[in-house]
């Protein structure tokens, strides 16, 4: 009986960890939205700097999406 309870506790903690890892994906989605919002406003205010703003925002999106992918992989590793 004790081992069944310990196994259930470990399984429930795994699901909690996976849920917390999913929050990292939500953070990445919010970050990408904020990056494109800022880039759009920057281009609207200064159309001459469009190339620089686009390049910097693409790097920001790459890093934000990498963090989201990393949290997804972490969630999968917790599940295994």
C-alpha positions in Angstrom: 0.0 0.0 0.0 2.8 2.4 0.8 4.5 1.9 -2.6 1.1 2.5 -4.4 0.7 5.8 -2.5 4.3 6.9 -3.3 3.8 6.0 -7.0 0.6 8.1 -7.1 2.4 11.0 -5.4 5.2 10.9 -7.9 2.8 10.7 -10.8 0.8 13.7 -9.6 4.0 15.7 -9.1 5.0 14.9 -12.6 1.7 16.3 -13.9 2.2 19.4 -11.8 5.7 19.8 -13.3 4.4 19.4 -16.8 1.8 22.1 -16.2 4.4 24.5 -14.9 6.6 23.8 -17.9 3.6 24.7 -20.1 3.6 28.1 -18.5 6.9 28.7 -20.2 5.2 28.2 -23.6 2.6 30.8 -22.6 5.3 33.2 -21.7 7.0 32.7 -25.0 3.7 33.4 -26.8 3.2 36.6 -24.8 6.8 37.6 -25.5 6.4 37.2 -29.3 3.3 39.3 -29.2 5.0 42.0 -27.3 8.0 41.9 -29.7 5.8 42.3 -32.8 3.7 45.0 -31.1 6.8 47.0 -30.4 8.2 46.4 -33.8 5.0 47.5 -35.5 4.9 50.7 -33.4 8.5 51.4 -34.1 8.1 51.0 -37.8 5.0 53.2 -37.8 6.9 56.0 -36.0 10.1 55.7 -38.0 9.7 53.9 -41.4 13.3 54.6 -42.3 14.5 52.2 -39.6 12.3 49.3 -40.8 15.3 47.1 -41.7 17.0 47.5 -38.4 13.8 47.0 -36.4 12.9 43.9 -38.4 16.3 42.3 -37.9 16.3 43.0 -34.1 12.7 41.7 -33.8 13.5 38.5 -35.6 16.3 37.8 -33.2 14.0 38.5 -30.3 11.4 36.1 -31.7 14.0 33.4 -32.2 15.1 33.6 -28.6 11.5 33.8 -27.3 10.5 30.8 -29.3 13.6 28.9 -28.2 12.5 29.4 -24.6 9.1 28.1 -25.5 10.6 25.1 -27.2 12.9 24.5 -24.3 10.0 24.5 -21.8 8.1 22.0 -24.1 11.1 19.7 -24.2 11.4 20.0 -20.4 7.7 19.0 -20.0 8.3 16.0 -22.2 11.3 15.0 -20.2 9.3 15.3 -17.0 6.7 13.0 -18.5 9.2 10.3 -19.3 
